[in-house]
Amino acid sequence: MPASGGGIVWDEGTVANTMAVNSRVETSGENAHAGIGGGSVFGTVANTTAVNSKVETSGENVHAGIGGGGSFLERLPTPRQ
């Protein structure tokens, strides 16, 4: 689960204050979550900033995003800049 920040962020884990500039995260395949902040998130991702960045995934049961790719239990607000 590729990510800029953490591949998998577990229940008690936190990824915070992450910045990605001119980055690209790509995955493909089954359950191939991708994210800037976390690829698959069960814990906390906070204060993620992405500038001129792209996250893409393809395949079955896949999610992509800035902040995290998939499996969110709670999403904290990140201010727009």
HUURFEN-V432174 format. One line per field, one symbol per residue. ss: DSSP state (2 for helix, 1 for strand, 0 for the rest). phi: phi as a letter, one per 40 degrees, with the letter a starting at -180 (. if undefined). burial: I if it has 16 or more other ideal C-beta (glycine too) atoms within 10 Angstrom, else O. A space follows every 50 residues. Layout:
# HUURFEN-V432174
ss: ???
phi: ???
burial: ???
This chain:
# HUURFEN-V432174
ss: 00110001100001111111100111110000011100011001111111 1001111100000111000100000000000
phi: .cabhacbbcdccabbfcbbbfbabbaahcfccbachacbbbbbbbfcbb bfbbbbaahcfbbbabhicagccabccbccb
burial: IIIIIIOIIOOOOOIOOIOIOOOOIOIOOOIIIIIIIIIIIIIIIOOIII OOIOIOIOOOOIIIIIIIIIIIOOOOOIOOO
